[in-house]
Amino acid sequence: MKAIREARGISLQQLAKDIGRDVGFLSRVERDQQGAGDETLHRYAQRLNVPITAITHKEIPRDQEEPGTPERQHPH
């Protein structure tokens, strides 16, 4: 979440103001120290102009990796 926000050039303070949430709360959410409700996540995603899945999924499932991604070879 933080990386996307920073890539958009939006400060945590500005985001908190824009979506009506406390700066400390959003900081804890970004650091995975606190959960956020659906409404907060939707506001966050909407403000950053990204799909909700961009901020809620931490890993890309293996079946959604880019084609041609080499698999790790194990030494024999």
C-alpha positions in Angstrom: 0.0 0.0 0.0 2.7 2.4 1.0 4.7 1.8 -2.2 1.7 2.6 -4.4 0.9 5.7 -2.4 4.5 7.0 -2.6 4.7 6.2 -6.3 1.6 8.4 -6.7 3.4 11.2 -4.9 0.8 11.4 -2.1 1.9 11.9 1.5 0.3 10.0 4.3 -1.0 13.2 5.7 -2.6 14.2 2.4 -4.2 10.8 2.0 -5.5 10.8 5.5 -7.1 14.2 4.9 -8.5 13.1 1.5 -10.2 10.0 2.8 -11.1 11.2 6.3 -9.0 8.9 8.3 -6.4 9.5 11.1 -2.7 9.6 10.0 -1.6 7.3 12.8 -4.3 4.7 11.8 -3.3 4.7 8.2 0.4 4.4 9.1 -0.4 1.3 11.2 -2.5 -0.1 8.4 0.4 0.4 5.9 2.8 -1.4 8.2 0.4 -4.3 8.7 0.1 -3.5 12.4 -3.6 -2.9 12.2 -6.4 -4.0 9.9 -8.7 -1.7 8.0 -12.4 -2.1 7.2 -13.8 -2.4 3.7 -14.8 1.3 3.6 -11.4 2.5 4.4 -9.7 0.2 1.9 -12.2 1.2 -0.8 -11.5 4.9 -0.1 -7.8 4.3 -0.1 -7.9 2.5 -3.4 -10.2 5.0 -4.9 -8.0 7.9 -3.9 -4.9 6.2 -5.4 -6.9 5.3 -8.5 -6.1 1.6 -8.2 -8.3 -1.5 -8.0 -9.0 -2.7 -4.5 -7.0 -5.8 -5.2 -3.9 -3.7 -5.8 -3.8 -2.9 -2.1 -5.2 -6.0 -0.6 -3.2 -8.8 -2.2 0.4 -9.0 -1.1 1.5 -11.8 -3.5 0.7 -12.7 -7.0 -0.7 -16.3 -7.1 1.7 -18.6 -9.0 -0.9 -19.2 -11.7 -1.0 -15.4 -12.4 2.8 -14.9 -12.8 3.9 -13.5 -16.1 4.4 -16.1 -18.8 8.0 -17.1 -19.4 9.0 -16.5 -15.8 11.9 -18.9 -15.2 11.5 -21.4 -12.4 14.2 -21.7 -9.9 16.6 -24.5 -10.7 17.8 -26.7 -7.8 21.4 -27.7 -7.9 22.0 -31.5 -8.2 
